[in-house]
């Protein structure tokens, strides 16, 4: 049992029941919020729950998709060929 619950249970004033319920509600809300923040931080680091939902595991990285290479001349290829001396379009092909 967390320390805050032990502290709450040890109170003994006249309004103790009301205070206990208030503190329990606040402690539960705080624990939920901390759990959400922890989950967001883990996801931002690249982790996810495994299939059983019991532990965090690093996501498998997927290879990035690359653009298909084409044999068509673009401006960069054309400029390179012109610098190397292939100025005629027939020579460039």
DSSP file (Angstrom, degrees, kcal/mol; ACC not computed):
  #  RESIDUE AA STRUCTURE BP1 BP2  ACC     N-H-->O    O-->H-N    N-H-->O    O-->H-N    TCO  KAPPA ALPHA  PHI   PSI    X-CA   Y-CA   Z-CA
    1    1 A X              0   0    0      0, 0.0     5,-0.1     0, 0.0     0, 0.0   0.000 360.0 360.0 360.0 134.3    0.0    0.0    0.0
    2    2 A X    >>  -     0   0    0      1,-0.1     4,-1.4     3,-0.1     3,-0.6  -0.209 360.0-113.7 -63.2 156.0    1.4    3.5   -0.9
    3    3 A X  H 3> S+     0   0    0      1,-0.2     4,-2.4     2,-0.2     5,-0.2   0.844 113.3  60.9 -59.1 -36.8    2.6    5.8    1.9
    4    4 A X  H 3> S+     0   0    0      1,-0.2     4,-2.4     2,-0.2    -1,-0.2   0.877 103.3  50.7 -63.4 -35.7   -0.2    8.3    1.2
    5    5 A X  H <> S+     0   0    0     -3,-0.6     4,-2.4     2,-0.2    -1,-0.2   0.873 109.0  51.3 -68.7 -36.0   -2.9    5.7    1.9
    6    6 A X  H  X S+     0   0    0     -4,-1.4     4,-1.1     2,-0.2    -2,-0.2   0.915 111.3  48.1 -64.3 -42.0   -1.2    4.8    5.2
    7    7 A X  H  < S+     0   0    0     -4,-2.4     4,-0.4     1,-0.2     3,-0.4   0.910 111.3  50.2 -63.6 -42.9   -1.1    8.5    6.1
    8    8 A X  H >< S+     0   0    0     -4,-2.4     3,-1.2     1,-0.2    -2,-0.2   0.912 109.5  50.9 -62.6 -42.8   -4.8    8.9    5.2
    9    9 A X  H 3< S+     0   0    0     -4,-2.4    -1,-0.2     1,-0.2    -2,-0.2   0.731 103.4  60.6 -68.6 -21.8   -5.8    5.9    7.3
   10   10 A X  T 3< S+     0   0    0     -4,-1.1    -1,-0.2    -3,-0.4    -2,-0.2   0.538  78.8 109.0 -85.5  -5.3   -3.9    7.3   10.3
   11   11 A X    <   +     0   0    0     -3,-1.2    -3,-0.0    -4,-0.4     9,-0.0  -0.392  38.2 173.8 -69.5 148.0   -6.0   10.5   10.5
   12   12 A X        +     0   0    0     -2,-0.1    -1,-0.1     4,-0.0     2,-0.1   0.101  28.9 120.4-148.0  31.8   -8.4   10.7   13.5
   13   13 A X  S >  S-     0   0    0      1,-0.1     3,-1.2     2,-0.0     4,-0.2  -0.281  76.7 -94.3 -86.7-179.6  -10.1   14.1   13.7
   14   14 A X  T 3  S+     0   0    0      1,-0.3     3,-0.4     2,-0.1    -1,-0.1   0.873 124.8  42.1 -66.7 -38.3  -13.9   14.7   13.5
   15   15 A X  T 3> S+     0   0    0      1,-0.2     4,-2.2     2,-0.1    -1,-0.3   0.054  80.7 119.7 -94.2  25.3  -14.0   15.4    9.7
   16   16 A X  H <>  +     0   0    0     -3,-1.2     4,-3.1     1,-0.2    -1,-0.2   0.856  67.0  54.3 -63.8 -38.5  -11.6   12.6    9.0
   17   17 A X  H  > S+     0   0    0     -3,-0.4     4,-2.3     2,-0.2    -1,-0.2   0.931 111.2  45.1 -63.7 -44.8  -14.0   10.6    6.8
   18   18 A X  H  > S+     0   0    0      1,-0.2     4,-2.2     2,-0.2    -1,-0.2   0.922 115.7  47.6 -63.7 -43.0  -14.6   13.5    4.5
   19   19 A X  H  X S+     0   0    0     -4,-2.2     4,-2.8     2,-0.2     5,-0.2   0.883 109.9  53.1 -64.9 -40.2  -10.9   14.3    4.4
   20   20 A X  H  X S+     0   0    0     -4,-3.1     4,-2.7     2,-0.2    -2,-0.2   0.932 110.4  46.7 -60.7 -46.6  -10.0   10.7    3.8
   21   21 A X  H  X S+     0   0    0     -4,-2.3     4,-2.4     2,-0.2    -2,-0.2   0.904 113.5  48.9 -64.6 -41.1  -12.3   10.4    0.8
   22   22 A X  H  X S+     0   0    0     -4,-2.2     4,-2.4     2,-0.2    -2,-0.2   0.940 113.9  45.1 -63.2 -47.2  -11.1   13.7   -0.6
   23   23 A X  H  X S+     0   0    0     -4,-2.8     4,-2.7     2,-0.2    -2,-0.2   0.880 112.1  51.9 -66.2 -37.7   -7.4   12.7   -0.2
   24   24 A X  H  X S+     0   0    0     -4,-2.7     4,-2.6    -5,-0.2    -1,-0.2   0.922 110.6  48.7 -62.7 -43.6   -8.1    9.2   -1.7
   25   25 A X  H  X S+     0   0    0     -4,-2.4     4,-2.5     1,-0.2    -2,-0.2   0.920 113.6  46.3 -63.3 -43.7   -9.8   10.8   -4.7
   26   26 A X  H  X S+     0   0    0     -4,-2.4     4,-2.4     2,-0.2    -2,-0.2   0.902 112.6  49.9 -65.6 -40.6   -6.9   13.2   -5.2
   27   27 A X  H  X S+     0   0    0     -4,-2.7     4,-2.3     2,-0.2    -2,-0.2   0.899 112.0  47.9 -65.2 -40.3   -4.3   10.5   -4.8
   28   28 A X  H  X S+     0   0    0     -4,-2.6     4,-2.4     2,-0.2    -2,-0.2   0.917 112.0  49.3 -65.8 -43.2   -6.1    8.3   -7.3
   29   29 A X  H  X S+     0   0    0     -4,-2.5     4,-2.4     1,-0.2    -2,-0.2   0.901 112.1  49.1 -62.5 -40.6   -6.4   11.1   -9.8
   30   30 A X  H  X S+     0   0    0     -4,-2.4     4,-2.6     2,-0.2    -2,-0.2   0.902 110.3  50.1 -65.7 -41.4   -2.7   11.9   -9.4
   31   31 A X  H  X S+     0   0    0     -4,-2.3     4,-2.1     2,-0.2    -2,-0.2   0.902 111.5  48.7 -64.4 -40.5   -1.7    8.3   -9.9
   32   32 A X  H  X S+     0   0    0     -4,-2.4     4,-2.2     2,-0.2    -2,-0.2   0.925 112.0  48.7 -63.5 -44.4   -3.8    8.1  -13.1
   33   33 A X  H  X S+     0   0    0     -4,-2.4     4,-2.5     1,-0.2    -2,-0.2   0.911 110.9  50.1 -62.8 -43.1   -2.3   11.3  -14.4
   34   34 A X  H  X S+     0   0    0     -4,-2.6     4,-2.4     1,-0.2    -1,-0.2   0.887 109.5  52.1 -63.1 -38.3    1.2   10.0  -13.6
   35   35 A X  H  X S+     0   0    0     -4,-2.1     4,-2.2     2,-0.2    -1,-0.2   0.894 109.9  48.6 -64.3 -40.0    0.4    6.8  -15.5
   36   36 A X  H  X S+     0   0    0     -4,-2.2     4,-2.4     2,-0.2    -2,-0.2   0.912 111.7  48.9 -65.8 -42.9   -0.8    8.7  -18.5
   37   37 A X  H  X S+     0   0    0     -4,-2.5     4,-2.3     1,-0.2    -2,-0.2   0.902 111.4  50.2 -63.9 -40.4    2.4   10.9  -18.5
   38   38 A X  H  X S+     0   0    0     -4,-2.4     4,-2.4     2,-0.2    -1,-0.2   0.914 110.5  49.7 -63.2 -43.1    4.6    7.8  -18.2
   39   39 A X  H  X S+     0   0    0     -4,-2.2     4,-2.3     1,-0.2    -2,-0.2   0.906 110.9  49.3 -64.0 -41.9    2.8    6.1  -21.1
   40   40 A X  H  X S+     0   0    0     -4,-2.4     4,-2.1     2,-0.2    -1,-0.2   0.898 111.4  49.6 -64.4 -39.6    3.1    9.2  -23.3
   41   41 A X  H  X S+     0   0    0     -4,-2.3     4,-1.5     2,-0.2    -2,-0.2   0.911 111.0  49.1 -65.7 -42.0    6.8    9.5  -22.5
   42   42 A X  H  <>S+     0   0    0     -4,-2.4     5,-2.4     1,-0.2     4,-0.3   0.907 111.5  49.1 -64.2 -41.4    7.4    5.8  -23.3
   43   43 A X  H ><5S+     0   0    0     -4,-2.3     3,-1.3     1,-0.2    -1,-0.2   0.889 108.7  53.4 -64.8 -38.4    5.5    6.1  -26.6
   44   44 A X  H 3<5S+     0   0    0     -4,-2.1    -1,-0.2     1,-0.3    -2,-0.2   0.808 105.5  54.7 -66.3 -28.8    7.6    9.2  -27.5
   45   45 A X  T 3<5S-     0   0    0     -4,-1.5    -1,-0.3    -5,-0.1    -2,-0.2   0.492 127.8 -99.4 -81.6  -3.4   10.8    7.1  -26.8
   46   46 A X  T < 5S+     0   0    0     -3,-1.3    13,-2.9     1,-0.3     2,-0.3   0.695  79.7 130.5  95.7  20.8    9.6    4.5  -29.3
   47   47 A X  E   < -A   58   0A   0     -5,-2.4    -1,-0.3    11,-0.2     2,-0.3  -0.689  29.2-179.7-103.2 159.0    8.1    1.9  -27.0
   48   48 A X  E     -A   57   0A   0      9,-2.7     9,-3.1    -2,-0.3     2,-0.1  -0.973  36.5 -90.4-148.4 160.8    4.8    0.2  -27.0
   49   49 A X  E     -A   56   0A   0     -2,-0.3     7,-0.2     7,-0.2     2,-0.0  -0.447  44.0-119.9 -68.8 144.3    3.0   -2.4  -24.9
   50   50 A X    >   -     0   0    0      5,-2.1     3,-1.5    -2,-0.1    -1,-0.1  -0.227  39.8 -87.8 -74.1 177.6    3.5   -6.0  -26.0
   51   51 A X  T 3  S+     0   0    0      1,-0.3    -1,-0.1     2,-0.1    -2,-0.1   0.799 129.0  53.8 -61.9 -30.3    0.5   -8.1  -27.0
   52   52 A X  T 3  S-     0   0    0      3,-0.1    -1,-0.3     1,-0.0    -3,-0.0   0.681 103.5-132.3 -78.0 -16.1   -0.2   -9.2  -23.4
   53   53 A X  S <  S+     0   0    0     -3,-1.5    -2,-0.1     2,-0.2     3,-0.1   0.712  77.0 108.2  75.1  20.5   -0.3   -5.5  -22.3
   54   54 A X  S    S+     0   0    0      1,-0.2     2,-0.3     2,-0.0    -3,-0.1   0.684  75.9  20.7-103.7 -21.7    2.0   -6.3  -19.3
   55   55 A X  S    S-     0   0    0     -5,-0.0    -5,-2.1    -7,-0.0     2,-0.3  -0.978  74.1-106.4-149.0 159.5    5.3   -4.6  -20.3
   56   56 A X  E     -A   49   0A   0     -2,-0.3     2,-0.3    -7,-0.2    -7,-0.2  -0.672  34.9-175.3 -86.5 137.9    6.8   -2.0  -22.6
   57   57 A X  E     -A   48   0A   0     -9,-3.1    -9,-2.7    -2,-0.3     2,-0.2  -0.975  31.7-103.5-132.7 148.1    8.8   -3.2  -25.6
   58   58 A X  E     -A   47   0A   0     -2,-0.3   -11,-0.2   -11,-0.2   -12,-0.1  -0.499  42.5-113.9 -69.1 134.3   10.8   -1.2  -28.2
   59   59 A X        -     0   0    0    -13,-2.9     2,-0.4    -2,-0.2    -1,-0.1  -0.388  28.5-112.2 -66.9 145.2    9.0   -0.9  -31.5
   60   60 A X        -     0   0    0     -2,-0.1     2,-0.3     1,-0.1    -1,-0.1  -0.671  34.3-124.3 -76.9 130.0   10.6   -2.6  -34.4
   61   61 A X        -     0   0    0     -2,-0.4     2,-0.4    -3,-0.0    -1,-0.1  -0.584  19.4-143.6 -79.9 135.8   11.8    0.0  -36.8
   62   62 A X        -     0   0    0     -2,-0.3     2,-0.1     1,-0.1     3,-0.1  -0.776  25.3-105.7 -96.6 140.8   10.5   -0.3  -40.4
   63   63 A X        -     0   0    0     -2,-0.4     2,-0.2     1,-0.1    -1,-0.1  -0.392  40.3-109.4 -65.1 141.9   12.8    0.5  -43.3
   64   64 A X        -     0   0    0      1,-0.1     2,-0.3    -2,-0.1    -1,-0.1  -0.464  31.6-112.1 -72.8 142.0   12.0    3.8  -44.9
   65   65 A X        -     0   0    0     -2,-0.2     2,-0.3    -3,-0.1    -1,-0.1  -0.556  31.9-151.6 -74.0 134.8   10.4    3.7  -48.3
   66   66 A X        -     0   0    0     -2,-0.3     2,-0.2    -3,-0.0     3,-0.1  -0.816  22.0-104.7-107.8 149.7   12.7    5.0  -51.0
   67   67 A X        -     0   0    0     -2,-0.3     2,-0.1     1,-0.1    -1,-0.0  -0.473  44.6-103.3 -69.5 138.8   11.6    6.6  -54.2
   68   68 A X        -     0   0    0     -2,-0.2     2,-0.3     1,-0.1    -1,-0.1  -0.373  35.0-117.9 -64.8 141.5   12.0    4.4  -57.2
   69   69 A X        -     0   0    0     -3,-0.1     2,-0.3    -2,-0.1    -1,-0.1  -0.624  30.8-161.9 -80.2 134.0   15.0    5.2  -59.4
   70   70 A X        -     0   0    0     -2,-0.3    -1,-0.0     2,-0.2     0, 0.0  -0.861  23.0-140.3-115.9 154.1   14.1    6.2  -62.9
   71   71 A X        +     0   0    0     -2,-0.3     2,-0.1     2,-0.1    -1,-0.1   0.455  68.5 113.7 -89.3  -1.5   16.3    6.3  -65.9
   72   72 A X  S    S-     0   0    0      1,-0.1     2,-0.4     5,-0.0    -2,-0.2  -0.408  75.5-108.0 -70.4 147.8   14.7    9.5  -67.2
   73   73 A X        -     0   0    0     -2,-0.1     2,-0.2     4,-0.1    -1,-0.1  -0.605  37.7-175.7 -76.9 129.9   17.0   12.6  -67.2
   74   74 A X     >  -     0   0    0     -2,-0.4     4,-2.6    -3,-0.0     5,-0.2  -0.619  45.2 -89.8-110.8-179.9   16.2   15.2  -64.6
   75   75 A X  H  > S+     0   0    0     -2,-0.2     4,-2.4     1,-0.2     5,-0.2   0.875 125.1  51.2 -61.6 -38.4   17.9   18.5  -64.3
   76   76 A X  H  > S+     0   0    0      2,-0.2     4,-2.1     1,-0.2    -1,-0.2   0.934 113.3  43.6 -66.3 -45.9   20.6   17.2  -62.0
   77   77 A X  H  > S+     0   0    0      2,-0.2     4,-2.3     1,-0.2    -2,-0.2   0.907 114.5  50.8 -65.2 -40.5   21.6   14.3  -64.3
   78   78 A X  H  X S+     0   0    0     -4,-2.6     4,-2.2     1,-0.2    -2,-0.2   0.909 110.1  49.2 -64.0 -42.1   21.4   16.6  -67.3
   79   79 A X  H  X S+     0   0    0     -4,-2.4     4,-2.1    -5,-0.2    -1,-0.2   0.892 110.3  51.7 -64.5 -39.7   23.7   19.2  -65.7
   80   80 A X  H  X S+     0   0    0     -4,-2.1     4,-1.8     1,-0.2    -2,-0.2   0.915 110.7  47.5 -63.2 -43.6   26.2   16.5  -64.7
   81   81 A X  H  <>S+     0   0    0     -4,-2.3     5,-2.8     1,-0.2     4,-0.3   0.886 110.7  51.7 -66.2 -38.2   26.3   15.2  -68.2
   82   82 A X  H ><5S+     0   0    0     -4,-2.2     3,-1.0     1,-0.2    -1,-0.2   0.883 108.2  51.8 -66.1 -37.4   26.8   18.7  -69.7
   83   83 A X  H 3<5S+     0   0    0     -4,-2.1    -1,-0.2     1,-0.2    -2,-0.2   0.878 107.4  53.2 -65.3 -37.0   29.6   19.4  -67.3
   84   84 A X  T 3<5S-     0   0    0     -4,-1.8    -1,-0.2    -5,-0.2    -2,-0.2   0.491 128.9 -96.6 -79.1  -2.2   31.3   16.1  -68.4
   85   85 A X  T < 5S+     0   0    0     -3,-1.0     2,-1.3    -4,-0.3     3,-0.2   0.481  86.7 124.8 106.3   2.8   31.1   17.2  -72.0
   86   86 A X      < +     0   0    0     -5,-2.8    -1,-0.1     1,-0.2    -2,-0.1  -0.689  21.6 149.1 -95.2  82.8   27.9   15.5  -73.2
   87   87 A X        +     0   0    0     -2,-1.3     2,-0.2    -5,-0.1    -1,-0.2   0.778  45.5  83.9 -88.5 -27.7   26.0   18.5  -74.5
   88   88 A X  S  > S-     0   0    0     -3,-0.2     4,-1.9     1,-0.1     5,-0.1  -0.539  77.8-134.3 -77.9 140.0   24.1   16.9  -77.3
   89   89 A X  H  > S+     0   0    0      1,-0.2     4,-1.3    -2,-0.2    -1,-0.1   0.816 106.5  55.7 -66.3 -29.7   20.9   15.1  -76.3
   90   90 A X  H  4 S+     0   0    0      1,-0.2    -1,-0.2     2,-0.2     3,-0.1   0.893 108.7  47.5 -68.5 -38.4   21.7   12.1  -78.3
   91   91 A X  H  4 S+     0   0    0      1,-0.2    -2,-0.2     2,-0.2    -1,-0.2   0.855 107.8  56.5 -68.6 -34.3   25.0   11.8  -76.4
   92   92 A X  H  <        0   0    0     -4,-1.9    -1,-0.2     1,-0.3    -2,-0.2   0.821 360.0 360.0 -68.6 -30.2   23.3   12.2  -73.1
   93   93 A X     <        0   0    0     -4,-1.3    -1,-0.3    -5,-0.1    -2,-0.2   0.505 360.0 360.0 -72.9 360.0   20.9    9.2  -73.8
